Amino acid sequence: MSEPSLNFSPRTARRWLFLGLALVAVALLAWWLWPAAGAKAPGGPHGPGGQGGGGPRGPFGDFGGPVPVRVAEVRQGDFPVELKAIGTVIAYNTVNVRARVSGQLVKVLFDEGQQVKAGDVLAVIDPRPYEIALQQAEGTLLQNRAQLKNAELDLTRYERLFAEDSVAKQTLDTQRALVAQLEGTVKSDQAAVGDARLNLEFTQVRAPIAGRLGLRQVDIGNLVTSSDTTPLVTITQTLPIAVSFTLPEGELPPVLERLRTGQRLAVEAWDRSERGKLAEGMLQSTDNQIDLTTGTLRLKARFENAAQTLFPNQFVNVRLRVDTRQQATLIPSAALQYGARGTFVYVVGNDSKVQQRTVVVGPSDGPTTLIEDGLALGERLVLEGIDRLREGSQVEVIDGKAASAEPVKPAQAPAKPNA
């Protein structure tokens, strides 16, 4: 026995489709009008004691009522015009301290990371072999000096005898040559003594420059030579210190113009997040050519670094101050909007209506922007709530406390009477 099948004609299917669409439309209309009915009820958010009059509401807020906004006034002040770049901290001088004589390292007289002065003794190489070499050179010098003195006395005698015609001229000339030969020997001995004394001084390894020491590379007891590639320690000069950075060639004219007139440009070094200023310095020099591959020019700034906040090879954010605009018109950057007509702001008038105002924007430091034209001192600009504004929109200015207050709860449907 076959089961009965349900067959719908096209007309029946269309009837059910229209009925379903009608039910969906009724449900949407009820959902749309229900908040307005609740708002008109006593105690509702738009009834007596509420925040405003009744009216239709949509899923994105009130329509036709004032838009709550936060504002800020146009102010006047000095504005530093700065160029920003990423820079690298470099030491003014870096020295790899190596031994100048060979021997066993017997003393290390420094601490890693220590600040040293030029001439401070850092390490000592065993001096005994060089003390002996100095004594030998001094002994040879004394011997040859004695021979020279004896030869000079003989020369004096030969000259007296030659004057009396008692000695041949050849004997006198031979004696003169012997004295000159011994004088040269004595001079060589003196140089040997100086070389031995210098080598003995080199057994004390001294700091050639003032700066900060790095980590020790060689331990006590090791044999060191003047040909070692590994230094004993590295010294970097950090007082003062330099920062190298580059600027695009399009930003160079105001910088070069002030450098030609002898002005000193201030430079600030900030940390990577640009939240903390590390040091202040001055622009010292520029490179002599622009890099063809990047179209930038390398510049160098000098920092005294008294607080030791800058370290070689550290990456910093550089701010080069090229000018300071006196009594400039300043606004928060958050008030700026960009559209088809250019850059504009919403100005709140005395009637609490907003007006779109096209402005001419100048330099900016991030939070604050300088306005060249289009605004007057004291005008109020919209900072928050801009997405719901149009030309002539009515607004309600709120302060920070009102903006952070708890949102109004939606009105609840009236309770059904008990049966």
KEKEZA-722485 format. One line per field, with one value per residue (C-alpha): residue number from 1; residue in one letter; z, y, x. Coordinates in steps of 0.2 Angstrom, whole numbers. Layout:
% residues N
resi NUM:...
resn A:...
w Z:...
v Y:...
u X:...
END
This chain:
% residues 419
resi 1:2:3:4:5:6:7:8:9:10:11:12:13:14:15:16:17:18:19:20:21:22:23:24:25:26:27:28:29:30:31:32:33:34:35:36:37:38:39:40:41:42:43:44:45:46:47:48:49:50:51:52:53:54:55:56:57:58:59:60:61:62:63:64:65:66:67:68:69:70:71:72:73:74:75:76:77:78:79:80:81:82:83:84:85:86:87:88:89:90:91:92:93:94:95:96:97:98:99:100:101:102:103:104:105:106:107:108:109:110:111:112:113:114:115:116:117:118:119:120:121:122:123:124:125:126:127:128:129:130:131:132:133:134:135:136:137:138:139:140:141:142:143:144:145:146:147:148:149:150:151:152:153:154:155:156:157:158:159:160:161:162:163:164:165:166:167:168:169:170:171:172:173:174:175:176:177:178:179:180:181:182:183:184:185:186:187:188:189:190:191:192:193:194:195:196:197:198:199:200:201:202:203:204:205:206:207:208:209:210:211:212:213:214:215:216:217:218:219:220:221:222:223:224:225:226:227:228:229:230:231:232:233:234:235:236:237:238:239:240:241:242:243:244:245:246:247:248:249:250:251:252:253:254:255:256:257:258:259:260:261:262:263:264:265:266:267:268:269:270:271:272:273:274:275:276:277:278:279:280:281:282:283:284:285:286:287:288:289:290:291:292:293:294:295:296:297:298:299:300:301:302:303:304:305:306:307:308:309:310:311:312:313:314:315:316:317:318:319:320:321:322:323:324:325:326:327:328:329:330:331:332:333:334:335:336:337:338:339:340:341:342:343:344:345:346:347:348:349:350:351:352:353:354:355:356:357:358:359:360:361:362:363:364:365:366:367:368:369:370:371:372:373:374:375:376:377:378:379:380:381:382:383:384:385:386:387:388:389:390:391:392:393:394:395:396:397:398:399:400:401:402:403:404:405:406:407:408:409:410:411:412:413:414:415:416:417:418:419
resn M:S:E:P:S:L:N:F:S:P:R:T:A:R:R:W:L:F:L:G:L:A:L:V:A:V:A:L:L:A:W:W:L:W:P:A:A:G:A:K:A:P:G:G:P:H:G:P:G:G:Q:G:G:G:G:P:R:G:P:F:G:D:F:G:G:P:V:P:V:R:V:A:E:V:R:Q:G:D:F:P:V:E:L:K:A:I:G:T:V:I:A:Y:N:T:V:N:V:R:A:R:V:S:G:Q:L:V:K:V:L:F:D:E:G:Q:Q:V:K:A:G:D:V:L:A:V:I:D:P:R:P:Y:E:I:A:L:Q:Q:A:E:G:T:L:L:Q:N:R:A:Q:L:K:N:A:E:L:D:L:T:R:Y:E:R:L:F:A:E:D:S:V:A:K:Q:T:L:D:T:Q:R:A:L:V:A:Q:L:E:G:T:V:K:S:D:Q:A:A:V:G:D:A:R:L:N:L:E:F:T:Q:V:R:A:P:I:A:G:R:L:G:L:R:Q:V:D:I:G:N:L:V:T:S:S:D:T:T:P:L:V:T:I:T:Q:T:L:P:I:A:V:S:F:T:L:P:E:G:E:L:P:P:V:L:E:R:L:R:T:G:Q:R:L:A:V:E:A:W:D:R:S:E:R:G:K:L:A:E:G:M:L:Q:S:T:D:N:Q:I:D:L:T:T:G:T:L:R:L:K:A:R:F:E:N:A:A:Q:T:L:F:P:N:Q:F:V:N:V:R:L:R:V:D:T:R:Q:Q:A:T:L:I:P:S:A:A:L:Q:Y:G:A:R:G:T:F:V:Y:V:V:G:N:D:S:K:V:Q:Q:R:T:V:V:V:G:P:S:D:G:P:T:T:L:I:E:D:G:L:A:L:G:E:R:L:V:L:E:G:I:D:R:L:R:E:G:S:Q:V:E:V:I:D:G:K:A:A:S:A:E:P:V:K:P:A:Q:A:P:A:K:P:N:A
w 0:-5:7:2:-5:-2:-19:-19:-34:-39:-34:-16:-15:-19:-6:7:2:3:20:27:20:28:45:44:40:54:66:60:62:80:84:77:86:103:110:105:114:129:128:130:145:162:169:152:146:135:146:161:171:156:146:131:122:114:96:85:89:78:81:81:93:92:76:76:94:98:96:111:107:116:110:112:110:97:107:103:108:103:91:88:70:70:58:64:59:66:72:78:93:89:100:96:98:100:104:105:119:114:122:113:120:123:140:153:160:178:184:178:187:179:182:167:162:172:167:165:160:148:155:168:170:165:165:169:159:167:167:173:155:150:166:162:144:150:162:148:136:150:153:135:134:149:141:124:133:142:126:118:132:131:112:114:126:114:100:111:113:95:90:102:95:77:81:87:71:82:74:57:50:46:64:69:56:61:79:73:64:79:90:77:76:95:96:84:94:110:101:96:113:120:107:113:131:126:117:132:144:132:131:150:151:138:151:160:148:149:143:127:128:142:140:146:147:139:144:148:134:142:159:171:167:148:137:126:111:101:86:95:86:102:112:131:132:122:126:119:122:128:135:123:111:94:85:66:56:39:31:14:2:1:20:19:13:29:38:27:26:45:45:32:43:58:68:80:78:93:92:104:106:111:115:103:109:108:126:135:130:133:129:121:109:95:76:73:54:38:25:9:-3:-4:-5:-23:-18:-4:-8:9:18:33:48:65:81:97:114:130:138:156:162:152:144:127:122:106:93:101:90:95:87:83:82:74:78:63:69:82:77:89:94:82:80:87:88:93:79:83:77:59:46:28:14:-5:-1:8:26:37:55:64:72:86:85:99:93:97:78:69:53:42:40:28:35:29:39:44:53:67:81:83:96:91:73:68:57:45:40:43:62:75:93:105:93:98:88:89:95:98:91:73:64:67:62:46:41:53:65:83:96:115:122:136:147:151:166:156:142:154:163:162:147:149:150:137:144:149:142:154:165:160:173:183:177
v 0:16:31:47:61:80:89:108:117:133:144:136:138:157:159:152:162:178:173:171:187:196:188:194:211:212:206:219:233:227:227:244:252:243:254:270:264:260:277:286:276:286:284:279:286:299:302:313:312:305:313:319:319:304:299:284:275:263:250:263:276:291:300:318:322:331:321:320:326:331:347:356:374:382:388:399:395:392:377:369:363:347:334:316:302:286:287:276:281:280:282:297:285:266:258:240:239:226:222:230:218:199:191:183:194:195:209:215:232:237:232:228:243:255:273:276:291:292:285:274:257:243:228:222:210:201:215:205:200:218:224:212:218:236:232:223:238:250:239:239:258:260:249:259:276:270:265:282:292:283:285:304:305:296:308:323:316:312:330:337:326:330:348:344:333:318:307:303:311:294:289:305:302:284:289:302:289:277:291:294:276:274:289:281:265:275:283:266:260:275:270:252:258:269:255:243:256:259:240:240:254:244:230:242:242:260:267:277:287:291:281:266:249:234:216:208:197:189:182:183:170:170:174:189:196:212:202:195:199:197:214:214:226:238:257:267:286:290:308:315:304:306:301:297:299:303:315:315:327:336:341:347:366:373:363:369:387:388:379:392:406:399:394:379:367:357:339:327:308:298:280:268:271:290:291:296:309:302:317:334:339:350:346:345:341:334:322:330:320:313:294:290:274:281:300:304:314:308:320:319:326:328:324:328:312:317:305:291:287:284:268:265:256:260:264:281:292:309:325:339:356:368:382:388:396:410:411:399:392:375:361:343:332:321:335:334:325:321:322:325:344:342:343:350:351:352:369:370:387:396:388:371:367:361:368:360:371:368:372:374:362:365:354:342:333:320:325:343:351:369:377:390:396:393:394:408:407:400:391:374:359:342:328:313:309:314:299:304:322:331:349:358:344:348:343:342:346:334:334:320:314:314:304:291:289:273:271:273:257:254:255:239:234:237:223:213:215:200:189
u 0:8:9:0:10:7:8:7:1:11:-3:-3:16:15:1:12:27:17:10:27:34:19:23:41:36:23:37:49:36:32:51:53:39:40:54:45:29:40:48:32:27:28:46:53:69:60:45:43:59:68:82:72:55:48:51:55:71:81:94:108:101:89:84:81:88:104:120:131:149:165:173:190:193:205:220:235:253:271:273:290:292:301:307:307:319:326:344:358:368:387:402:414:429:430:447:451:464:478:495:510:522:522:521:510:495:498:485:469:465:448:430:419:408:419:421:440:451:465:481:473:482:470:481:499:510:525:538:553:560:559:568:582:583:584:598:608:606:611:627:632:630:641:655:654:654:670:678:673:681:697:697:694:709:720:714:719:737:739:733:747:760:755:757:775:778:780:766:761:745:738:738:729:716:714:711:698:688:689:681:667:664:662:651:639:640:635:621:614:616:606:592:592:591:576:568:570:563:548:544:545:532:521:520:507:492:485:468:472:456:442:427:417:425:416:417:434:441:456:459:474:487:485:500:496:506:505:498:483:467:456:458:459:444:435:433:419:419:401:404:400:391:383:368:367:351:345:332:324:331:314:315:333:331:325:339:353:347:349:365:372:367:376:361:362:347:341:340:330:332:317:314:307:289:292:285:301:314:332:343:344:358:363:365:384:387:380:387:394:383:365:363:357:349:338:338:343:356:365:367:376:370:381:374:383:375:378:364:372:355:362:373:382:372:355:341:332:318:326:317:326:319:320:309:297:281:276:258:251:234:233:220:220:223:208:197:203:192:196:184:181:183:199:203:189:183:166:164:150:141:132:116:123:123:139:146:159:174:188:205:223:234:251:264:259:268:255:243:243:241:245:231:237:220:201:199:198:204:191:180:174:178:171:182:171:154:159:153:134:136:131:131:119:117:111:123:124:141:146:161:173:162:146:155:160:144:134:123:104:95:81:63:55:38:24:19:4:-11:-15:-29
END
